[in-house]
Amino acid sequence: MKKIKVAHILHSVGGVDVSLRLILEYIDNTRFENIIIQGTRDVNKPYFDKVNTEVKRFRIPIFSEISPLSDFKAIRLAYKIVKREKPDIIHAHSAKGGVVGRIVGALTKTPTIYSPHAFSYLSTNNTFKRSIFLAIEKFFTNGSSCLLALSESERQRAIHEVGFATEKVLLYNNSIAPIEHIQQLSISKTWPEEYICTIGRPSYQKNTELLVNIVNEIKKTRSVHLVIMGVGMVSGDLDKIIKQIRTLGLNDNITLLDWTTREDVFNIVSKSQLYVSTSRYEGMPYSVIEAMALAKACVVSDCDGNRDLITSGYNGYVIKEENAELYSAKIIRLLDDVNLNKKFSAQAKATFLENFNLYENIGIMEDIYTSLIHKA
């Protein structure tokens, strides 16, 4: 039987990169063949399929910023690759990958689905930029492509805010495989035995400034230490956060960790007291899913993805306002009430196994790809 060939077009960074790697590593390689068309500045680490065979990939100038010259070149090169490779489906990921992929899909008459991984217009509080990004998203709702939302909240936003027809919006919840083994740390441990943690570069999206204020609020009544993982070169707010930590006298209460291995991250999360997220926007955050898979109660912001994972009073708390005192109160409650923390943690793990287990959910992605072929 001929394999279904899927061309993934994307700006491959962060959660978008994680998502693609998981699809490639778990999808049935006897039924599906994958190729990758990604940005020249994207991660250079190779991609592998289910049997550890390296996946063919092409590099073109897909960049997050708007650049008419680079964007036109990316569309032209992607068009040539798709015409030559003849995929059965295009799966476009991320805002810029979505623009390039959907234009190329229309030009080549290739069935196309688009996963925004959090809509681009959510990434700024600049009213003008936000309106431009939203207008771009709305423009592409008129084409023949479908949107593949990665959380129910993102699906609802696509329909009611962006303007997609309900029948053109599909759903696949981001998922990971159960985490069976915790490896030893490969880095030196410089933080105390008791700590809370989060993953995410200091940025507008992750709202790291609020995290620091939360630690400052908790410190007024009890000891606390926060480990922030994923602090790297692309952390736009890093200098501002370092200054804030120093100004508030929190150098002994917050550890900033550079990028480390996925195994190290799992080790640190697994030994934490709880997980916290103050994100302003998400699609469906892998970091929270990983915390749940590691049986951690979570205190999270009320944004897309977070609210799909955490149910207040069941497996953690969802905080509806950007208010350090509200976060502080819930975190202190879980730190001080060991039995409640254990209960929420067990229920977080149960929620993961029931709804976000990749072994169970990869079949949904396979069915979506197959259905697109039948509709073409």
C-alpha positions as CSV (number, residue, x, y, z in Angstrom):
1,M,0.0,0.0,0.0
2,K,1.3,3.4,-0.9
3,K,2.3,5.6,2.0
4,I,0.6,8.9,2.7
5,K,3.3,11.6,2.3
6,V,3.1,14.6,4.6
7,A,5.1,17.8,4.1
8,H,5.5,19.7,7.3
9,I,6.2,23.4,6.7
10,L,7.2,25.4,9.7
11,H,9.3,27.9,11.7
12,S,10.7,25.2,14.0
13,V,11.4,26.6,17.5
14,G,10.2,25.8,21.1
15,G,6.9,23.9,21.4
16,V,6.5,23.8,17.6
17,D,9.7,21.8,17.3
18,V,8.7,19.5,20.2
19,S,5.3,18.9,18.5
20,L,6.8,18.0,15.2
21,R,9.4,15.6,16.7
22,L,6.7,13.8,18.7
23,I,4.5,13.4,15.6
24,L,7.4,12.0,13.6
25,E,8.6,9.7,16.3
26,Y,5.3,8.1,17.0
27,I,3.2,8.1,13.8
28,D,3.0,4.8,12.0
29,N,6.0,4.8,9.5
30,T,4.5,1.9,7.6
31,R,1.5,4.1,6.6
32,F,3.0,7.6,6.5
33,E,6.1,9.2,5.0
34,N,7.2,12.7,6.2
35,I,9.4,15.5,4.9
36,I,10.2,18.8,6.6
37,I,10.5,22.3,5.1
38,Q,11.8,24.5,7.8
39,G,13.6,27.9,8.4
40,T,17.3,28.4,7.8
41,R,17.7,29.8,11.4
42,D,15.7,26.9,13.0
43,V,17.2,24.2,15.2
44,N,19.8,22.2,13.4
45,K,19.2,18.9,15.3
46,P,18.0,16.2,12.9
47,Y,14.6,14.7,13.0
48,F,13.9,10.9,13.2
49,D,11.0,8.7,12.6
50,K,9.6,5.8,14.6
51,V,12.4,3.4,13.6
52,N,15.1,6.1,14.1
53,T,15.6,6.8,10.4
54,E,16.5,10.5,9.7
55,V,13.6,12.4,8.1
56,K,14.4,14.3,4.9
57,R,14.3,18.1,5.4
58,F,14.8,21.3,3.4
59,R,15.9,24.7,4.6
60,I,14.3,27.9,3.3
61,P,14.0,31.5,4.7
62,I,11.0,31.1,7.0
63,F,11.5,33.7,9.7
64,S,9.0,34.9,12.4
65,E,9.3,38.6,11.5
66,I,7.4,40.0,8.5
67,S,9.9,40.4,5.5
68,P,8.3,40.7,2.1
69,L,11.5,39.7,0.3
70,S,12.3,36.7,2.5
71,D,8.6,35.6,2.6
72,F,8.3,35.7,-1.1
73,K,11.5,33.7,-1.5
74,A,10.2,31.1,1.1
75,I,7.0,30.7,-0.8
76,R,8.8,30.3,-4.1
77,L,11.2,27.7,-2.7
78,A,8.5,25.8,-0.8
79,Y,6.4,25.7,-4.0
80,K,9.3,24.2,-5.9
81,I,9.9,21.6,-3.2
82,V,6.3,20.6,-3.0
83,K,6.0,20.3,-6.8
84,R,9.0,18.1,-6.9
85,E,8.2,15.9,-3.8
86,K,4.5,15.7,-4.5
87,P,3.2,15.2,-0.9
88,D,-0.4,14.1,-0.4
89,I,-0.9,16.6,2.5
90,I,0.7,19.8,3.7
91,H,0.7,20.3,7.5
92,A,1.7,23.9,8.2
93,H,2.8,24.8,11.7
94,S,3.2,28.2,13.4
95,A,2.1,31.6,12.0
96,K,4.7,32.0,9.3
97,G,4.7,28.3,8.4
98,G,0.9,28.7,8.2
99,V,1.2,31.5,5.7
100,V,3.8,29.8,3.5
101,G,2.1,26.4,3.7
102,R,-1.4,27.6,2.9
103,I,-0.3,29.6,-0.1
104,V,1.7,26.7,-1.4
105,G,-1.1,24.4,-0.8
106,A,-3.5,26.6,-2.7
107,L,-1.1,27.0,-5.6
108,T,-0.3,23.2,-5.9
109,K,-3.9,22.1,-5.0
110,T,-2.5,20.0,-2.1
111,P,-4.8,19.4,0.9
112,T,-3.5,21.6,3.7
113,I,-4.0,21.8,7.5
114,Y,-2.7,24.6,9.7
115,S,-1.7,24.4,13.4
116,P,-1.1,27.8,14.8
117,H,0.5,26.6,18.1
118,A,-1.1,29.8,19.6
119,F,-2.3,32.5,17.2
120,S,0.3,35.1,16.3
121,Y,-1.9,38.1,17.3
122,L,-1.8,36.9,20.9
123,S,2.0,37.5,21.0
124,T,1.8,41.3,21.4
125,N,0.0,44.0,23.4
126,N,0.6,46.5,20.6
127,T,-2.8,47.3,19.3
128,F,-1.7,48.0,15.7
129,K,0.5,44.9,15.4
130,R,-2.3,42.8,17.0
131,S,-4.8,44.0,14.4
132,I,-2.4,43.3,11.5
133,F,-1.7,39.8,12.7
134,L,-5.4,39.1,13.3
135,A,-6.2,40.4,9.8
136,I,-3.7,38.0,8.3
137,E,-5.2,35.1,10.2
138,K,-8.8,36.1,9.1
139,F,-7.7,36.5,5.5
140,F,-6.7,32.8,5.3
141,T,-10.0,31.6,6.7
142,N,-11.4,32.0,3.2
143,G,-9.2,29.3,1.6
144,S,-9.8,25.6,1.3
145,S,-7.4,24.7,4.1
146,C,-8.5,23.4,7.5
147,L,-7.3,24.5,10.9
148,L,-6.0,21.9,13.3
149,A,-6.3,23.3,16.8
150,L,-4.1,21.8,19.5
151,S,-6.5,22.5,22.4
152,E,-10.3,23.0,22.7
153,S,-9.7,26.6,23.8
154,E,-7.7,27.2,20.6
155,R,-10.5,25.6,18.6
156,Q,-13.1,27.9,20.1
157,R,-10.9,30.9,19.5
158,A,-10.4,29.9,15.8
159,I,-14.2,29.8,15.4
160,H,-15.4,32.7,17.4
161,E,-12.5,35.2,17.2
162,V,-10.6,34.4,14.0
163,G,-13.7,33.4,12.0
164,F,-13.2,29.9,10.8
165,A,-16.3,27.9,9.9
166,T,-16.9,25.3,12.5
167,E,-16.6,22.4,10.0
168,K,-13.2,23.6,9.0
169,V,-11.7,23.4,12.5
170,L,-10.3,20.0,13.7
171,L,-8.9,19.1,17.1
172,Y,-5.9,17.2,18.2
173,N,-4.8,17.7,21.8
174,N,-1.0,18.0,22.2
175,S,0.2,14.8,23.9
176,I,3.4,13.2,25.1
177,A,4.3,9.6,26.0
178,P,4.2,8.6,29.6
179,I,7.5,9.5,31.3
180,E,8.7,6.1,32.6
181,H,12.2,6.8,33.9
182,I,13.9,9.7,35.6
183,Q,17.6,10.0,34.9
184,Q,20.3,11.6,37.1
185,L,21.0,15.2,36.7
186,S,23.8,16.0,34.2
187,I,24.3,19.5,35.7
188,S,25.3,20.7,39.1
189,K,22.4,21.3,41.5
190,T,22.6,24.8,42.9
191,W,19.1,25.2,44.4
192,P,17.7,23.9,47.7
193,E,15.9,20.6,48.2
194,E,12.5,22.2,48.4
195,Y,11.4,24.3,45.4
196,I,8.7,25.1,42.9
197,C,9.5,25.3,39.2
198,T,8.5,26.5,35.8
199,I,9.7,26.2,32.2
200,G,10.0,29.1,29.8
201,R,12.3,31.8,28.6
202,P,11.8,35.2,30.2
203,S,9.5,36.8,27.8
204,Y,6.2,38.6,27.2
205,Q,4.5,35.3,26.5
206,K,5.6,33.6,29.7
207,N,5.0,36.7,31.8
208,T,8.1,36.1,33.9
209,E,7.9,39.5,35.6
210,L,4.7,38.2,37.3
211,L,6.5,35.1,38.4
212,V,9.1,37.1,40.2
213,N,6.4,39.2,41.9
214,I,4.7,36.0,43.0
215,V,7.9,34.8,44.7
216,N,8.3,38.1,46.3
217,E,4.7,37.9,47.7
218,I,5.2,34.3,49.0
219,K,8.4,35.3,50.7
220,K,6.5,37.7,52.9
221,T,5.0,34.7,54.8
222,R,7.2,31.6,54.2
223,S,10.4,30.4,52.6
224,V,10.2,29.6,48.9
225,H,12.5,28.9,46.0
226,L,11.6,29.1,42.2
227,V,13.6,27.3,39.5
228,I,13.1,28.8,36.1
229,M,14.2,26.5,33.3
230,G,14.8,27.3,29.7
231,V,16.6,30.6,30.1
232,G,18.6,30.9,26.9
233,M,20.0,33.4,24.3
234,V,16.5,34.1,22.9
235,S,15.1,35.3,26.3
236,G,14.2,38.8,25.3
237,D,13.3,39.9,28.9
238,L,16.3,38.3,30.6
239,D,18.1,41.5,31.5
240,K,14.9,43.0,32.8
241,I,14.1,40.0,35.0
242,I,17.7,39.8,36.4
243,K,17.4,43.5,37.4
244,Q,13.9,42.8,39.0
245,I,15.3,39.9,41.0
246,R,18.2,42.0,42.3
247,T,15.9,45.0,43.1
248,L,13.5,42.8,45.1
249,G,16.4,41.0,46.9
250,L,15.4,37.6,45.5
251,N,18.8,36.3,44.4
252,D,18.6,33.5,47.0
253,N,15.0,32.7,46.1
254,I,15.2,32.2,42.3
255,T,17.5,30.1,40.1
256,L,17.7,30.8,36.4
257,L,18.8,27.8,34.4
258,D,20.1,27.9,30.9
259,W,18.8,25.3,28.3
260,T,19.6,21.8,29.4
261,T,18.6,18.3,28.4
262,R,15.0,17.1,28.4
263,E,16.1,14.4,30.9
264,D,17.4,17.1,33.2
265,V,14.1,19.0,33.0
266,F,12.1,15.9,33.9
267,N,14.4,15.3,36.8
268,I,13.9,18.8,38.2
269,V,10.2,18.9,37.6
270,S,9.7,15.4,39.2
271,K,11.4,16.6,42.5
272,S,9.6,19.9,42.7
273,Q,6.8,20.7,45.1
274,L,4.5,22.0,42.3
275,Y,4.6,23.6,38.8
276,V,3.5,27.1,38.1
277,S,2.7,28.9,34.8
278,T,1.9,32.6,34.3
279,S,1.7,32.5,30.5
280,R,-0.3,35.2,28.8
281,Y,-1.0,32.9,25.8
282,E,-0.3,29.3,24.8
283,G,-1.7,26.8,22.2
284,M,-1.4,23.7,24.4
285,P,1.8,23.9,26.6
286,Y,4.0,20.8,26.7
287,S,5.6,22.0,29.9
288,V,2.3,21.7,31.8
289,I,1.5,18.3,30.2
290,E,4.9,17.1,31.3
291,A,4.3,18.3,34.8
292,M,1.0,16.4,34.9
293,A,2.7,13.3,33.5
294,L,5.2,13.6,36.4
295,A,2.3,13.9,38.9
296,K,2.6,17.5,39.8
297,A,-0.1,19.8,40.9
298,C,-0.1,23.0,38.8
299,V,-1.0,26.6,39.5
300,V,-1.5,28.2,36.1
301,S,-2.9,31.3,34.3
302,D,-6.3,31.2,32.6
303,C,-5.0,31.1,29.0
304,D,-5.7,28.7,26.1
305,G,-4.2,25.3,26.8
306,N,-3.7,25.9,30.5
307,R,-7.4,26.0,31.1
308,D,-7.8,22.8,29.1
309,L,-5.3,20.9,31.2
310,I,-6.0,22.2,34.7
311,T,-9.3,22.2,36.5
312,S,-9.3,24.4,39.6
313,G,-9.8,22.5,42.8
314,Y,-9.1,19.1,41.1
315,N,-5.6,18.9,39.8
316,G,-4.4,22.4,40.5
317,Y,-5.6,26.0,40.3
318,V,-6.4,28.3,37.4
319,I,-5.8,31.9,38.2
320,K,-8.0,34.3,36.2
321,E,-6.2,37.5,36.9
322,E,-2.5,38.7,36.7
323,N,-2.4,39.1,40.4
324,A,0.6,38.0,42.4
325,E,-1.4,37.8,45.6
326,L,-4.0,35.4,44.1
327,Y,-1.2,33.1,42.8
328,S,0.6,33.3,46.1
329,A,-2.4,32.3,48.1
330,K,-3.0,29.1,46.1
331,I,0.7,28.2,46.0
332,I,1.1,28.6,49.7
333,R,-2.0,26.5,50.3
334,L,-0.5,23.6,48.3
335,L,2.9,24.0,49.9
336,D,1.4,23.9,53.4
337,D,-1.3,21.3,52.9
338,V,0.7,18.1,51.9
339,N,-2.4,15.9,51.6
340,L,-4.1,18.3,49.3
341,N,-1.0,18.6,47.2
342,K,-0.7,14.8,46.9
343,K,-4.4,14.5,46.0
344,F,-4.1,17.1,43.2
345,S,-0.8,15.6,42.0
346,A,-2.4,12.1,41.7
347,Q,-5.4,13.6,39.8
348,A,-3.0,15.5,37.5
349,K,-1.4,12.2,36.6
350,A,-4.8,10.6,36.0
351,T,-5.9,13.5,33.8
352,F,-2.7,13.1,31.7
353,L,-3.2,9.4,31.2
354,E,-6.8,9.7,30.3
355,N,-6.6,12.6,27.9
356,F,-3.0,13.5,26.8
357,N,-1.2,10.1,26.4
358,L,0.5,10.1,23.0
359,Y,0.3,6.3,22.7
360,E,-3.5,6.7,22.7
361,N,-3.8,10.0,20.8
362,I,-1.4,9.6,17.9
363,G,-4.1,7.5,16.1
364,I,-6.2,10.7,16.1
365,M,-3.6,12.5,14.1
366,E,-3.3,9.5,11.7
367,D,-7.1,9.5,11.2
368,I,-7.0,13.3,10.5
369,Y,-4.3,12.9,7.8
370,T,-6.2,9.9,6.3
371,S,-9.5,11.8,6.2
372,L,-7.9,14.7,4.3
373,I,-6.8,12.3,1.5
374,H,-10.4,11.0,1.2
375,K,-11.8,14.5,1.0
376,A,-9.4,15.6,-1.7
